[in-house]
Amino acid sequence: MSTESANINLAPCADCGGTGWELVEGKGVRPCRCKRAVRGDLLLQQSRIPTRFALCTFENFNPHCMSLSRALMTSKKFVDEYPIVDVGLLYLGSCGVGKTHLAVSVLRELIRKGIPGLFYDFRDLLKEIQDSYNPNTRNSELKILSPVFEAEVLVLDELGASKPTEWVQETMTHIINKRYNERKITIFTSNYLDITLGSAYDETLTDRVGVRLRSRLHEMCRLVPMEADDYREMIKNRRGGRFTS
């Protein structure tokens, strides 16, 4: 349990007296903000956000170049406009530029608004599905995929990271098509770009997921390019006394 969720105030709420409903003069009652806060804490616990990223927020994201500033602005606007949005977000950039940080920040802010969402590292999700084929396990593929299909908002981190075998391709297509057909909002991150120029990889996102799936992602998401140096490497160099601004 996170520090945030552990520090729930147990004293009766001054606004609703512990009923969970607050009076709005001339309009009746509405769910109290204390009720929304408790719901947010519960949803946050259930979101599967990894411990490493549990405290990622817009406030502690460092937009140290124009591209990252635009990505931060796009992410905040997405949260502000939700649920009046009809596409998700696709963060593309090399390692260490903060794609997962922003994707988690968006998810956390939506959860604070009472919107349920889930985080999955795509590689871990594939491993869970593969493990379900073991007759000694009690999990079925459907049991694993049901929350992925049904989540109101889903973050799929590291799209394209797994070797694109026929099974991986079929599984990616199944998941993405299902959410596309159900008009579910999905947020993706990937280290693979649309072009290889300036990338650490000699393959594009299309090479990793296929032409048809890349086309589907164009329909499902707004592209958020993140062009910057590896922030982790910058911090490492700074600590070693080699960082220059």
Secondary structure, 3 states (H helix, E strand, C coil): CCHHHHCCCCCCCCCCCCCCEEEECCCEEEECHHHHHHHHHHHHHCCCCCHHHCCCCCCCCCCCCHHHHHHHHHHHHHHHHCCCCCCEEEEEECCCCCHHHHHHHHHHHHHHCCCCEEEEEHHHHHHHHHHCCCCCCCCCHHHHHHHHHHCCEEEEECCCCCCCCHHHHHHHHHHHHHHHHCCCEEEEEECCCCCCCCCCCCCCHHHHHCHHHHHHHHHHEEEEEECCCCHHHHHHHHHCCCCCC
